[in-house]
């Protein structure tokens, strides 16, 4: 699923959203230096 943010009728941001743990772990693995917890910890407590 995708989410869009519009400003003055123009799409200015887009996010791809999924609620699966595998998807979350994939994205967190892209920057292991800044966060080393689980995907659930990241999304519920932030960085």
C-alpha positions as CSV (number, residue, x, y, z in Angstrom):
1,X,0.0,0.0,0.0
2,X,1.3,3.5,-0.7
3,X,0.6,6.7,1.2
4,X,0.9,10.1,-0.4
5,X,1.1,13.7,0.9
6,X,0.0,16.5,-1.3
7,X,0.8,20.2,-1.0
8,X,-1.1,22.7,-3.2
9,X,-2.4,19.8,-5.4
10,X,1.1,18.4,-6.0
11,X,2.4,15.1,-4.6
12,X,5.4,16.0,-2.4
13,X,6.0,12.8,-0.5
14,X,5.3,9.1,-0.9
15,X,5.7,6.1,1.4
16,X,5.3,2.4,0.8
17,X,3.6,0.8,3.8
18,X,3.4,-2.8,4.9
19,X,2.6,-4.3,8.2
20,X,4.8,-7.4,7.9
21,X,7.8,-8.0,10.2
22,X,9.9,-9.2,7.3
23,X,9.3,-6.0,5.5
24,X,10.2,-4.0,8.6
25,X,13.4,-5.9,9.1
26,X,14.4,-5.4,5.5
27,X,14.3,-1.6,5.8
28,X,16.0,-1.5,9.2
29,X,18.8,-3.6,7.9
30,X,19.7,-0.8,5.4
31,X,21.2,1.3,8.2
32,X,22.3,-1.1,11.0
33,X,24.6,1.5,12.6
34,X,21.9,3.8,13.9
35,X,19.5,1.2,15.3
36,X,20.2,-2.3,16.5
37,X,16.9,-3.3,18.0
38,X,13.9,-5.1,16.5
39,X,11.5,-3.6,14.0
40,X,8.8,-3.6,16.6
41,X,11.1,-1.6,19.0
42,X,11.9,0.9,16.2
43,X,8.2,1.6,15.3
44,X,6.9,1.7,18.8
45,X,9.7,3.6,20.6
46,X,11.6,5.4,17.8
47,X,15.3,5.9,17.4
